[in-house]
Amino acid sequence: MICDYCKEIDSVITLTLPTANGVVTMNACEKCAAEHGFKVQQPPSHPLGAFLLEVQKQMPPVSGEVGRCLFCSATLRDFRTSGRLGCARCYTTFEVSLRDLLRRVHGASKHIGKRYVAPEPQPVEQASVRTELQDRLKRAVDAEQFELAAKLRDQIRVLGE
């Protein structure tokens, strides 16, 4: 959007200003925002982004469109400029290039190390299950759902044994 003050430069900030008649939204470029007393902060640079940019610079240049994802039409050049793949299928399309990148960044293209092991499920206390079944049985009898009540009664008997 174009700056509402100078009407020349693209806006970088949207201002929502209260007025007597309600709220007014204004778009301002960096220069006009500073002139009107609004501070425009640049987002802090992330060290990981700088690192990936350096690694991408070391990769061999792409000649033309080496590969194109058949699902999202993303190219390897798009990945190098944005640092992001277009979709999940890009991983298989650009597998060779990504493996080479991983070798340079991590020293290997396969994960070696600890892996996640899910904790073993804790046994449910029989008393709490029995109480829950008894509550459901009472509600089923009150609602005159006798078939359900009979099933719940049988489950309670099995727990009692």
N, CA and C atoms as an extended XYZ file, in Angstrom:
483
Properties=species:S:1:pos:R:3:atomname:S:1:resname:S:1:resid:I:1 pbc="F F F"
N         0.841       -1.175        0.000 N   MET     1
C         0.000        0.000        0.000 CA  MET     1
C         0.887        1.240        0.000 C   MET     1
N         0.385        2.287       -0.539 N   ILE     2
C         1.139        3.533       -0.640 CA  ILE     2
C         0.909        4.363        0.622 C   ILE     2
N         1.914        5.106        1.012 N   CYS     3
C         1.867        5.966        2.191 CA  CYS     3
C         0.746        6.997        2.034 C   CYS     3
N        -0.103        7.141        3.061 N   ASP     4
C        -1.207        8.096        3.022 CA  ASP     4
C        -0.734        9.529        3.234 C   ASP     4
N         0.495        9.729        3.728 N   TYR     5
C         1.008       11.080        3.977 CA  TYR     5
C         1.684       11.662        2.736 C   TYR     5
N         2.713       10.962        2.225 N   CYS     6
C         3.455       11.500        1.081 CA  CYS     6
C         2.919       10.997       -0.255 C   CYS     6
N         2.158        9.928       -0.246 N   LYS     7
C         1.551        9.329       -1.443 CA  LYS     7
C         2.576        8.978       -2.523 C   LYS     7
N         3.793        8.609       -2.103 N   GLU     8
C         4.854        8.276       -3.051 CA  GLU     8
C         5.462        6.902       -2.798 C   GLU     8
N         5.737        6.591       -1.556 N   ILE     9
C         6.506        5.401       -1.186 CA  ILE     9
C         5.565        4.353       -0.589 C   ILE     9
N         5.943        3.087       -0.733 N   ASP    10
C         5.157        2.017       -0.116 CA  ASP    10
C         5.198        2.157        1.402 C   ASP    10
N         4.073        1.855        2.039 N   SER    11
C         4.004        1.969        3.496 CA  SER    11
C         4.661        0.754        4.153 C   SER    11
N         5.203        0.979        5.342 N   VAL    12
C         5.817       -0.094        6.109 CA  VAL    12
C         5.126       -0.267        7.454 C   VAL    12
N         4.207        0.645        7.763 N   ILE    13
C         3.537        0.601        9.056 CA  ILE    13
C         2.080        1.009        8.860 C   ILE    13
N         1.198        0.383        9.602 N   THR    14
C        -0.213        0.747        9.598 CA  THR    14
C        -0.542        1.313       10.964 C   THR    14
N        -1.050        2.526       10.972 N   LEU    15
C        -1.372        3.209       12.219 CA  LEU    15
C        -2.876        3.206       12.419 C   LEU    15
N        -3.327        2.880       13.589 N   THR    16
C        -4.741        2.955       13.937 CA  THR    16
C        -4.869        4.067       14.963 C   THR    16
N        -5.492        5.163       14.552 N   LEU    17
C        -5.552        6.364       15.379 CA  LEU    17
C        -6.979        6.627       15.828 C   LEU    17
N        -7.179        6.880       17.134 N   PRO    18
C        -8.517        7.219       17.610 CA  PRO    18
C        -8.839        8.675       17.271 C   PRO    18
N       -10.070        8.940       16.836 N   THR    19
C       -10.519       10.307       16.565 CA  THR    19
C       -11.866       10.499       17.249 C   THR    19
N       -12.397       11.700       17.149 N   ALA    20
C       -13.688       11.987       17.765 CA  ALA    20
C       -14.809       11.191       17.109 C   ALA    20
N       -14.660       10.909       15.815 N   ASN    21
C       -15.701       10.193       15.076 CA  ASN    21
C       -15.506        8.684       15.076 C   ASN    21
N       -14.472        8.188       15.697 N   GLY    22
C       -14.201        6.748       15.704 CA  GLY    22
C       -12.721        6.472       15.560 C   GLY    22
N       -12.392        5.517       14.709 N   VAL    23
C       -11.008        5.100       14.518 CA  VAL    23
C       -10.640        5.293       13.050 C   VAL    23
N        -9.438        5.823       12.807 N   VAL    24
C        -8.937        6.032       11.459 CA  VAL    24
C        -7.685        5.190       11.288 C   VAL    24
N        -7.594        4.475       10.169 N   THR    25
C        -6.417        3.677        9.868 CA  THR    25
C        -5.600        4.393        8.801 C   THR    25
N        -4.321        4.603        9.093 N   MET    26
C        -3.421        5.298        8.167 CA  MET    26
C        -2.239        4.393        7.861 C   MET    26
N        -1.763        4.431        6.617 N   ASN    27
C        -0.561        3.714        6.209 CA  ASN    27
C         0.541        4.742        6.041 C   ASN    27
N         1.732        4.431        6.565 N   ALA    28
C         2.829        5.399        6.513 CA  ALA    28
C         4.121        4.716        6.108 C   ALA    28
N         4.940        5.455        5.356 N   CYS    29
C         6.275        4.964        5.038 CA  CYS    29
C         7.163        5.227        6.255 C   CYS    29
N         8.366        4.716        6.225 N   GLU    30
C         9.253        4.855        7.373 CA  GLU    30
C         9.566        6.319        7.665 C   GLU    30
N         9.788        7.107        6.630 N   LYS    31
C        10.134        8.523        6.784 CA  LYS    31
C         8.967        9.305        7.390 C   LYS    31
N         7.760        9.133        6.847 N   CYS    32
C         6.597        9.865        7.350 CA  CYS    32
C         6.226        9.425        8.765 C   CYS    32
N         6.379        8.145        9.067 N   ALA    33
C         6.105        7.669       10.421 CA  ALA    33
C         7.042        8.322       11.417 C   ALA    33
N         8.328        8.465       11.047 N   ALA    34
C         9.295        9.122       11.925 CA  ALA    34
C         8.952       10.602       12.092 C   ALA    34
N         8.501       11.270       11.001 N   GLU    35
C         8.139       12.687       11.073 CA  GLU    35
C         6.936       12.915       11.990 C   GLU    35
N         6.030       11.957       12.061 N   HIS    36
C         4.847       12.097       12.896 CA  HIS    36
C         5.049       11.508       14.293 C   HIS    36
N         6.263       11.144       14.608 N   GLY    37
C         6.603       10.709       15.965 CA  GLY    37
C         6.403        9.241       16.251 C   GLY    37
N         6.290        8.409       15.223 N   PHE    38
C         6.146        6.975       15.422 CA  PHE    38
C         7.474        6.296       15.140 C   PHE    38
N         7.883        5.447       16.066 N   LYS    39
C         9.169        4.767       15.934 CA  LYS    39
C         8.974        3.446       15.191 C   LYS    39
N         9.737        3.241       14.130 N   VAL    40
C         9.685        2.008       13.357 CA  VAL    40
C        10.907        1.185       13.719 C   VAL    40
N        10.661        0.011       14.303 N   GLN    41
C        11.778       -0.852       14.687 CA  GLN    41
C        11.958       -1.941       13.654 C   GLN    41
N        13.192       -2.209       13.309 N   GLN    42
C        13.515       -3.314       12.419 CA  GLN    42
C        13.568       -4.578       13.260 C   GLN    42
N        13.019       -5.687       12.768 N   PRO    43
C        13.084       -6.918       13.547 CA  PRO    43
C        14.542       -7.358       13.713 C   PRO    43
N        14.885       -7.896       14.873 N   PRO    44
C        16.257       -8.334       15.071 CA  PRO    44
C        16.604       -9.486       14.129 C   PRO    44
N        17.824       -9.469       13.648 N   SER    45
C        18.235      -10.544       12.743 CA  SER    45
C        18.472      -11.808       13.554 C   SER    45
N        18.099      -12.917       12.996 N   HIS    46
C        18.234      -14.198       13.680 CA  HIS    46
C        19.541      -14.850       13.233 C   HIS    46
N        20.365      -15.338       14.156 N   PRO    47
C        21.651      -15.923       13.764 CA  PRO    47
C        21.502      -17.160       12.882 C   PRO    47
N        20.432      -17.909       13.028 N   LEU    48
C        20.232      -19.087       12.198 CA  LEU    48
C        20.012      -18.689       10.747 C   LEU    48
N        19.274      -17.597       10.526 N   GLY    49
C        19.035      -17.125        9.165 CA  GLY    49
C        20.326      -16.731        8.478 C   GLY    49
N        21.214      -16.039        9.206 N   ALA    50
C        22.503      -15.651        8.637 CA  ALA    50
C        23.353      -16.884        8.329 C   ALA    50
N        23.292      -17.876        9.201 N   PHE    51
C        24.057      -19.097        8.990 CA  PHE    51
C        23.577      -19.829        7.740 C   PHE    51
N        22.245      -19.969        7.592 N   LEU    52
C        21.709      -20.655        6.418 CA  LEU    52
C        22.034      -19.892        5.138 C   LEU    52
N        22.033      -18.578        5.211 N   LEU    53
C        22.380      -17.780        4.040 CA  LEU    53
C        23.820      -18.045        3.616 C   LEU    53
N        24.721      -18.149        4.570 N   GLU    54
C        26.128      -18.442        4.264 CA  GLU    54
C        26.278      -19.832        3.651 C   GLU    54
N        25.538      -20.806        4.186 N   VAL    55
C        25.618      -22.163        3.655 CA  VAL    55
C        25.073      -22.197        2.229 C   VAL    55
N        23.986      -21.474        1.991 N   GLN    56
C        23.412      -21.445        0.654 CA  GLN    56
C        24.353      -20.783       -0.344 C   GLN    56
N        25.128      -19.811        0.106 N   LYS    57
C        26.093      -19.163       -0.787 CA  LYS    57
C        27.183      -20.144       -1.218 C   LYS    57
N        27.500      -21.102       -0.351 N   GLN    58
C        28.541      -22.077       -0.649 CA  GLN    58
C        28.054      -23.167       -1.600 C   GLN    58
N        26.756      -23.316       -1.746 N   MET    59
C        26.224      -24.350       -2.633 CA  MET    59
C        26.526      -23.975       -4.083 C   MET    59
N        26.721      -24.974       -4.942 N   PRO    60
C        26.984      -24.672       -6.347 CA  PRO    60
C        25.787      -23.954       -6.970 C   PRO    60
N        26.039      -23.055       -7.933 N   PRO    61
C        24.940      -22.302       -8.524 CA  PRO    61
C        23.987      -23.207       -9.301 C   PRO    61
N        22.731      -22.788       -9.339 N   VAL    62
C        21.702      -23.548      -10.030 CA  VAL    62
C        21.633      -23.055      -11.467 C   VAL    62
N        21.736      -23.988      -12.408 N   SER    63
C        21.655      -23.612      -13.816 CA  SER    63
C        20.224      -23.836      -14.286 C   SER    63
N        19.523      -22.770      -14.592 N   GLY    64
C        18.140      -22.862      -15.040 CA  GLY    64
C        17.255      -23.423      -13.950 C   GLY    64
N        16.239      -24.130      -14.335 N   GLU    65
C        15.329      -24.754      -13.390 CA  GLU    65
C        15.703      -26.229      -13.296 C   GLU    65
N        16.586      -26.577      -12.363 N   VAL    66
C        17.063      -27.949      -12.227 CA  VAL    66
C        15.908      -28.895      -11.947 C   VAL    66
N        15.060      -28.529      -11.024 N   GLY    67
C        13.924      -29.366      -10.694 CA  GLY    67
C        12.765      -28.494      -10.277 C   GLY    67
N        11.598      -29.022      -10.473 N   ARG    68
C        10.395      -28.298      -10.085 CA  ARG    68
C         9.494      -29.308       -9.403 C   ARG    68
N         8.984      -28.951       -8.249 N   CYS    69
C         8.063      -29.832       -7.539 CA  CYS    69
C         6.779      -29.932       -8.351 C   CYS    69
N         6.342      -31.144       -8.603 N   LEU    70
C         5.146      -31.350       -9.409 CA  LEU    70
C         3.877      -30.958       -8.661 C   LEU    70
N         3.954      -30.879       -7.337 N   PHE    71
C         2.762      -30.574       -6.553 CA  PHE    71
C         2.569      -29.071       -6.363 C   PHE    71
N         3.637      -28.354       -5.963 N   CYS    72
C         3.489      -26.925       -5.659 CA  CYS    72
C         4.247      -26.022       -6.628 C   CYS    72
N         4.984      -26.591       -7.567 N   SER    73
C         5.754      -25.854       -8.581 CA  SER    73
C         6.912      -25.052       -8.007 C   SER    73
N         7.355      -25.358       -6.803 N   ALA    74
C         8.512      -24.683       -6.223 CA  ALA    74
C         9.781      -25.206       -6.884 C   ALA    74
N        10.818      -24.362       -6.932 N   THR    75
C        12.087      -24.758       -7.522 CA  THR    75
C        13.176      -24.698       -6.468 C   THR    75
N        14.315      -25.256       -6.802 N   LEU    76
C        15.455      -25.191       -5.903 CA  LEU    76
C        15.911      -23.753       -5.724 C   LEU    76
N        15.771      -22.963       -6.767 N   ARG    77
C        16.122      -21.540       -6.675 CA  ARG    77
C        15.217      -20.838       -5.649 C   ARG    77
N        13.929      -21.200       -5.616 N   ASP    78
C        13.013      -20.627       -4.620 CA  ASP    78
C        13.480      -20.976       -3.214 C   ASP    78
N        13.916      -22.220       -3.027 N   PHE    79
C        14.410      -22.633       -1.716 CA  PHE    79
C        15.639      -21.835       -1.315 C   PHE    79
N        16.510      -21.593       -2.256 N   ARG    80
C        17.732      -20.855       -1.939 CA  ARG    80
C        17.455      -19.399       -1.609 C   ARG    80
N        16.453      -18.806       -2.223 N   THR    81
C        16.162      -17.402       -1.929 CA  THR    81
C        15.377      -17.240       -0.637 C   THR    81
N        14.428      -18.148       -0.381 N   SER    82
C        13.579      -17.984        0.806 CA  SER    82
C        14.020      -18.821        1.994 C   SER    82
N        14.749      -19.921        1.741 N   GLY    83
C        15.133      -20.815        2.820 CA  GLY    83
C        14.006      -21.745        3.242 C   GLY    83
N        12.919      -21.769        2.458 N   ARG    84
C        11.772      -22.605        2.785 CA  ARG    84
C        11.362      -23.425        1.569 C   ARG    84
N        10.910      -24.641        1.834 N   LEU    85
C        10.377      -25.486        0.769 CA  LEU    85
C         8.896      -25.189        0.613 C   LEU    85
N         8.361      -25.473       -0.555 N   GLY    86
C         6.976      -25.146       -0.825 CA  GLY    86
C         5.973      -26.084       -0.184 C   GLY    86
N         6.295      -27.381       -0.133 N   CYS    87
C         5.359      -28.357        0.428 CA  CYS    87
C         6.148      -29.580        0.902 C   CYS    87
N         5.447      -30.555        1.434 N   ALA    88
C         6.103      -31.760        1.944 CA  ALA    88
C         6.712      -32.592        0.816 C   ALA    88
N         6.150      -32.518       -0.376 N   ARG    89
C         6.664      -33.313       -1.495 CA  ARG    89
C         7.965      -32.747       -2.058 C   ARG    89
N         8.290      -31.511       -1.713 N   CYS    90
C         9.556      -30.918       -2.157 CA  CYS    90
C        10.753      -31.702       -1.606 C   CYS    90
N        10.578      -32.326       -0.451 N   TYR    91
C        11.675      -33.070        0.152 CA  TYR    91
C        12.123      -34.214       -0.751 C   TYR    91
N        11.182      -34.893       -1.391 N   THR    92
C        11.574      -35.976       -2.286 CA  THR    92
C        12.059      -35.431       -3.623 C   THR    92
N        11.476      -34.330       -4.082 N   THR    93
C        11.892      -33.745       -5.354 CA  THR    93
C        13.328      -33.249       -5.297 C   THR    93
N        13.693      -32.594       -4.203 N   PHE    94
C        15.024      -31.998       -4.070 CA  PHE    94
C        15.905      -32.806       -3.122 C   PHE    94
N        15.667      -34.095       -3.006 N   GLU    95
C        16.366      -34.932       -2.032 CA  GLU    95
C        17.885      -34.869       -2.180 C   GLU    95
N        18.391      -34.959       -3.388 N   VAL    96
C        19.844      -34.984       -3.594 CA  VAL    96
C        20.471      -33.675       -3.113 C   VAL    96
N        19.888      -32.561       -3.486 N   SER    97
C        20.426      -31.264       -3.080 CA  SER    97
C        20.316      -31.066       -1.579 C   SER    97
N        19.206      -31.496       -0.984 N   LEU    98
C        19.023      -31.336        0.460 CA  LEU    98
C        19.996      -32.214        1.247 C   LEU    98
N        20.249      -33.425        0.758 N   ARG    99
C        21.222      -34.289        1.437 CA  ARG    99
C        22.614      -33.654        1.412 C   ARG    99
N        22.973      -33.056        0.283 N   ASP   100
C        24.257      -32.381        0.182 CA  ASP   100
C        24.334      -31.214        1.168 C   ASP   100
N        23.248      -30.453        1.281 N   LEU   101
C        23.190      -29.334        2.222 CA  LEU   101
C        23.314      -29.832        3.658 C   LEU   101
N        22.616      -30.914        3.986 N   LEU   102
C        22.696      -31.474        5.336 CA  LEU   102
C        24.098      -31.977        5.657 C   LEU   102
N        24.768      -32.572        4.674 N   ARG   103
C        26.145      -33.032        4.902 CA  ARG   103
C        27.051      -31.861        5.250 C   ARG   103
N        26.862      -30.732        4.572 N   ARG   104
C        27.706      -29.573        4.846 CA  ARG   104
C        27.396      -28.941        6.198 C   ARG   104
N        26.115      -28.882        6.548 N   VAL   105
C        25.720      -28.228        7.791 CA  VAL   105
C        26.005      -29.105        9.000 C   VAL   105
N        25.600      -30.385        8.946 N   HIS   106
C        25.683      -31.259       10.110 CA  HIS   106
C        26.834      -32.251       10.065 C   HIS   106
N        27.457      -32.407        8.929 N   GLY   107
C        28.529      -33.385        8.814 CA  GLY   107
C        28.027      -34.747        8.362 C   GLY   107
N        26.721      -34.958        8.352 N   ALA   108
C        26.133      -36.217        7.899 CA  ALA   108
C        24.716      -35.939        7.433 C   ALA   108
N        24.192      -36.820        6.606 N   SER   109
C        22.827      -36.625        6.125 CA  SER   109
C        21.831      -37.518        6.855 C   SER   109
N        22.314      -38.337        7.799 N   LYS   110
C        21.433      -39.185        8.595 CA  LYS   110
C        21.574      -38.811       10.061 C   LYS   110
N        20.482      -38.934       10.786 N   HIS   111
C        20.490      -38.620       12.206 CA  HIS   111
C        21.137      -39.751       12.986 C   HIS   111
N        22.105      -39.395       13.792 N   ILE   112
C        22.748      -40.358       14.671 CA  ILE   112
C        22.694      -39.760       16.066 C   ILE   112
N        22.122      -40.472       16.987 N   GLY   113
C        22.011      -39.939       18.341 CA  GLY   113
C        20.761      -40.448       19.010 C   GLY   113
N        20.333      -39.709       20.011 N   LYS   114
C        19.171      -40.120       20.779 CA  LYS   114
C        17.917      -39.972       19.940 C   LYS   114
N        16.960      -40.828       20.223 N   ARG   115
C        15.679      -40.722       19.559 CA  ARG   115
C        14.588      -40.737       20.618 C   ARG   115
N        13.448      -40.232       20.263 N   TYR   116
C        12.339      -40.134       21.201 CA  TYR   116
C        11.746      -41.501       21.463 C   TYR   116
N        11.580      -41.825       22.711 N   VAL   117
C        10.923      -43.059       23.117 CA  VAL   117
C         9.728      -42.645       23.967 C   VAL   117
N         8.553      -43.024       23.531 N   ALA   118
C         7.334      -42.650       24.250 CA  ALA   118
C         7.290      -43.346       25.598 C   ALA   118
N         6.818      -42.663       26.619 N   PRO   119
C         6.720      -43.307       27.937 CA  PRO   119
C         5.656      -44.395       27.913 C   PRO   119
N         5.864      -45.396       28.746 N   GLU   120
C         4.902      -46.490       28.815 CA  GLU   120
C         3.623      -45.987       29.470 C   GLU   120
N         2.495      -46.431       28.950 N   PRO   121
C         1.233      -45.958       29.532 CA  PRO   121
C         1.097      -46.424       30.976 C   PRO   121
N         0.617      -45.539       31.813 N   GLN   122
C         0.441      -45.849       33.228 CA  GLN   122
C        -0.845      -46.660       33.396 C   GLN   122
N        -0.818      -47.691       34.222 N   PRO   123
C        -2.050      -48.464       34.437 CA  PRO   123
C        -3.091      -47.596       35.147 C   PRO   123
N        -4.310      -47.669       34.654 N   VAL   124
C        -5.397      -46.890       35.244 CA  VAL   124
C        -5.847      -47.602       36.509 C   VAL   124
N        -6.043      -46.829       37.540 N   GLU   125
C        -6.470      -47.423       38.795 CA  GLU   125
C        -7.857      -48.027       38.636 C   GLU   125
N        -7.988      -49.249       39.124 N   GLN   126
C        -9.236      -49.982       38.964 CA  GLN   126
C       -10.374      -49.306       39.719 C   GLN   126
N       -10.070      -48.692       40.848 N   ALA   127
C       -11.112      -48.056       41.651 CA  ALA   127
C       -11.734      -46.877       40.909 C   ALA   127
N       -10.909      -46.079       40.217 N   SER   128
C       -11.455      -44.924       39.504 CA  SER   128
C       -12.286      -45.371       38.304 C   SER   128
N       -11.889      -46.458       37.647 N   VAL   129
C       -12.661      -46.988       36.525 CA  VAL   129
C       -13.999      -47.500       37.034 C   VAL   129
N       -13.952      -48.201       38.159 N   ARG   130
C       -15.186      -48.745       38.749 CA  ARG   130
C       -16.139      -47.617       39.132 C   ARG   130
N       -15.634      -46.550       39.716 N   THR   131
C       -16.471      -45.404       40.102 CA  THR   131
C       -17.100      -44.758       38.875 C   THR   131
N       -16.311      -44.598       37.812 N   GLU   132
C       -16.821      -44.007       36.571 CA  GLU   132
C       -17.924      -44.874       35.978 C   GLU   132
N       -17.715      -46.189       35.966 N   LEU   133
C       -18.739      -47.096       35.436 CA  LEU   133
C       -20.016      -47.044       36.268 C   LEU   133
N       -19.893      -46.950       37.589 N   GLN   134
C       -21.071      -46.871       38.455 CA  GLN   134
C       -21.847      -45.571       38.200 C   GLN   134
N       -21.123      -44.473       37.971 N   ASP   135
C       -21.796      -43.206       37.656 CA  ASP   135
C       -22.547      -43.308       36.334 C   ASP   135
N       -21.910      -43.919       35.348 N   ARG   136
C       -22.558      -44.083       34.036 CA  ARG   136
C       -23.765      -45.008       34.143 C   ARG   136
N       -23.667      -46.049       34.993 N   LEU   137
C       -24.780      -46.974       35.210 CA  LEU   137
C       -25.973      -46.243       35.816 C   LEU   137
N       -25.724      -45.401       36.800 N   LYS   138
C       -26.796      -44.646       37.451 CA  LYS   138
C       -27.491      -43.724       36.448 C   LYS   138
N       -26.691      -43.040       35.603 N   ARG   139
C       -27.278      -42.148       34.600 CA  ARG   139
C       -28.081      -42.941       33.562 C   ARG   139
N       -27.589      -44.121       33.186 N   ALA   140
C       -28.300      -44.942       32.204 CA  ALA   140
C       -29.638      -45.422       32.764 C   ALA   140
N       -29.670      -45.800       34.049 N   VAL   141
C       -30.920      -46.245       34.682 CA  VAL   141
C       -31.888      -45.069       34.780 C   VAL   141
N       -31.378      -43.884       35.171 N   ASP   142
C       -32.236      -42.693       35.263 CA  ASP   142
C       -32.822      -42.321       33.906 C   ASP   142
N       -32.066      -42.527       32.843 N   ALA   143
C       -32.530      -42.200       31.493 CA  ALA   143
C       -33.294      -43.365       30.862 C   ALA   143
N       -33.483      -44.428       31.619 N   GLU   144
C       -34.201      -45.620       31.172 CA  GLU   144
C       -33.569      -46.255       29.934 C   GLU   144
N       -32.243      -46.260       29.905 N   GLN   145
C       -31.481      -46.933       28.846 CA  GLN   145
C       -31.003      -48.268       29.424 C   GLN   145
N       -31.920      -49.216       29.443 N   PHE   146
C       -31.679      -50.449       30.176 CA  PHE   146
C       -30.667      -51.374       29.502 C   PHE   146
N       -30.583      -51.347       28.190 N   GLU   147
C       -29.588      -52.187       27.508 CA  GLU   147
C       -28.178      -51.709       27.854 C   GLU   147
N       -27.986      -50.392       27.827 N   LEU   148
C       -26.693      -49.824       28.197 CA  LEU   148
C       -26.405      -50.112       29.666 C   LEU   148
N       -27.401      -49.994       30.502 N   ALA   149
C       -27.233      -50.259       31.931 CA  ALA   149
C       -26.797      -51.704       32.169 C   ALA   149
N       -27.362      -52.644       31.418 N   ALA   150
C       -26.986      -54.046       31.576 CA  ALA   150
C       -25.528      -54.263       31.186 C   ALA   150
N       -25.087      -53.627       30.099 N   LYS   151
C       -23.682      -53.751       29.679 CA  LYS   151
C       -22.747      -53.172       30.737 C   LYS   151
N       -23.125      -52.009       31.274 N   LEU   152
C       -22.287      -51.381       32.301 CA  LEU   152
C       -22.243      -52.253       33.560 C   LEU   152
N       -23.383      -52.848       33.930 N   ARG   153
C       -23.440      -53.743       35.090 CA  ARG   153
C       -22.489      -54.917       34.909 C   ARG   153
N       -22.472      -55.478       33.678 N   ASP   154
C       -21.579      -56.611       33.407 CA  ASP   154
C       -20.106      -56.199       33.486 C   ASP   154
N       -19.809      -54.986       33.009 N   GLN   155
C       -18.414      -54.490       33.093 CA  GLN   155
C       -17.995      -54.309       34.549 C   GLN   155
N       -18.894      -53.836       35.375 N   ILE   156
C       -18.586      -53.647       36.798 CA  ILE   156
C       -18.336      -54.996       37.455 C   ILE   156
N       -19.134      -56.011       37.104 N   ARG   157
C       -18.943      -57.356       37.663 CA  ARG   157
C       -17.588      -57.928       37.289 C   ARG   157
N       -17.148      -57.692       36.014 N   VAL   158
C       -15.849      -58.209       35.574 CA  VAL   158
C       -14.739      -57.551       36.380 C   VAL   158
N       -14.874      -56.257       36.674 N   LEU   159
C       -13.850      -55.559       37.475 CA  LEU   159
C       -13.818      -56.079       38.892 C   LEU   159
N       -14.960      -56.510       39.431 N   GLY   160
C       -15.033      -56.996       40.802 CA  GLY   160
C       -14.359      -58.325       40.991 C   GLY   160
N       -14.195      -59.086       39.929 N   GLU   161
C       -13.602      -60.417       40.047 CA  GLU   161
C       -12.104      -60.380       40.186 C   GLU   161
